[in-house]
Amino acid sequence: MTIASTAQPDLTVSGQPVTSSLKDVRALSRKMVGHFIENVAPCRTLPGEAINGDITTITRTCLELAVSMLDGSDIPEKTQQLRIGAEGWAREGIPIDTIHHAVHEGFKLGFDLILADATAADFDSLKSVGRRLLEILDIITSTVSHAYVRELRAVVGEHHTAAHTLASALLGGHATSTMARECGIEIAASYSVLAVSIPPHPEEADARLDGKVVARRKLRRVQAELAKRCGDSALSLLSIDGGTILLPTGLVSGEALDHLIEQLSRSAQVPIAATLVDAVTARVPAATDQAHELLDMVQRLRCVRGLYRFDDLALEYQLTRPGPGLERLRTILSPLDEHPDLFETLQRHISNNLNRQRTARALHVHTNTVDYRLKRIGQLTGFDPSEAAGLWYLRAALIARSYQQPGDPGAARRTVTASRPS
């Protein structure tokens, strides 16, 4: 932003230039910084070198800029110093609301000094002073905001690139301590490996909207929530339909991991499914493959969304291993090949944890129809779904059968890297 020079009429208060009480910039800037420390709470937590260095320097710069503009001129180099200062604050993580609050506190303090010698006769002049101060405040806040946000985007972009590089290396088994130092991110001794599936947002199919834009916004919400919950320690390779997240062991654990997936789902505005495998760093590539195999299984079996650990799917995982048992299980449901409505009912009923009402709603039929279909399934297969043993075999057969069908939609998500870039 460049401040254009404009001829301004001289402003006076009680016959004196309005800037008379602001001329001792050095003393006034020290007074203002002391005021910030006492009255702007976050400033109390800043390190001493920041208070005595950047904060004092930029306060003086703002004062000099304000004084010059009140006198009817401007100093472009002061605006540049302000930009540089704002960029430094962004890099150091000083909150922008603290900066703006300090600027406004400084303006209130300066305006109080201007009013100190004012009389009723100065009313018209003070109206002009007030307008000029608002113009100056607008220039300062705009300059600071623009420089701060631009630098923050650059810093975030650099971290994202570094995190992406390290995540790719860990998933590929090529991460080294040298790479970690270059990325500025410490490699943990072990990780919780999360394979994640993000379904399409309903608005992605809305012809009135740009589906790609909707999908990217969904992904950005997920990434922002992950950063909010896990900070810089979380490493991820995510696309608009899923990917992999690496969390250092202990960063989020137990029920907090389930809550994390719930929060990500809430931010994405879609029900996210995820699977978890813990592994030491050297085993991360193998753990990632296993996590995505489990996720593929969750999708094939149409399980309810949420977080699944290996222990939750150990039986299902083992049932999909090659062997004569797998081949036998696949034949149990052959009698249902000519009855797709029965096959879907069985699949829905099991994925709904045997909840007849939920299954009926999903199929848009009466619960009596569900009962009839389940009875018919028992007659055709020889395994009664109302009995524990029959249900066990039918569920096992459904698992085995799901891996018999080629071209499944979950295959693309089994890869370590996402199929569509963010």
C-alpha positions, 0 to 999 in steps of 0.5 A: 500500500502506498500513501498518496501525498495530499495537501491538507489544511493546517490543524490547530487546537487553542491556536497551536498546531495539533501535533504540538503535544506529540512532537517528543516522539521518543518520550511519548513512544516509551509512555505508550509502550508502558501503557500497552504493558499495563492495559493490553493484557497479551502484551504482558506475556511478550518477551522483554526483547520484543517490548524493548525492540520491535514494539517500541520501534514500531510504536515510534514509527506509527507516531511519526507517521501519524504526526506527519499526516496530521501536519499534512504530509506523509513519510512513505518509508515509515509505511514500509517500516510498518510492513516489515514490523508486521511481517516479523510479528506474523513470523513470531506468532504475535496475535494480530488482535493484540497488535490492533488493540495496541494500535487503538490504545495508542490512538486513544492515548494520543487523542487524549493528549491532543484534547488536553488543551482544547476548549469549546472554541476548538470544536470545528477544528477537533472535528477535522482532527477526528476525521484525519485520525480515522484516515490515519488509523485506517492506513495503519491497520490496513498496512499491518493487516495486509503485511501480516496476512501475507507473511502468515500465508507464506509461513503456513505454506512453508510449514505445509510443504515441509510437513508434506515432505516429511510425511511422504518420507515417513510413509515411504520409509525414507525419513532421516534425522537430516531431513527432519532438521531441514523440515524443522519437524521432529520425528517421533519414535512411534506414530498412530497411523490413521487411514481416512475416508472423506465422502463427498459433501452433498453440495458437490453434486449440486449443479448450481455450485462448482463441485470442485470448489465445494470439495476443496473447502471441505478439505480445508476445513478438515485440515484447519480442524486437524491443525487446531486439535493437534498443532504442528505435530500432525503430519498428513497427506490428504485429498478431498476424498481421504488419505493418511494422517500420522500422529506422534504416539501419545499426542492424541490417544484413547477416546480422544482419538474417537473424538478427533474423528468426530470433530473432523466429521463435524468440520467436514460436514460429512461422516468420516470413517477412519482406521487406526494402526500404531507402529514404531517409526520404521514400521510406518509404511507397513502400518499404513498399508494395513490401516488402508486395508482395514479402511477398505474393509470398513467401506466394503462392509458399509460399516457406520462411520467413525474410528476403527482400531485393528482389534475392532476388525481383527476377525474380519481381517483374518477372514479375508486372508487367502485359503480354503476356508475363505473359498468355502465361506464365499459359497454360503451366499450363492443362493442369494445371487438371484435375490439382490433384495435379500442380499442387500437386506442382510448387508444392511442389517449386519452393518446396522448392528441388527437394528431392524428399525434402522434397516427398515428405514434405510431400505424404505420398507416396513420392519415386518418386511425385514423380518420376512426377508431375514427368514427367507435368507435362512431358508435359502442359505441354511443359516438362520440370521436370528440365531448366533451361529447362523448369524456368525456364518452369514457375517463371515460369508458377507466379509469373504464375499465382499473381497470377491468383487472386482472394481470396488470403490474403496480400492483407490483409497488403499494407496498411501497417497491420495488420488486427488491432490489438494 
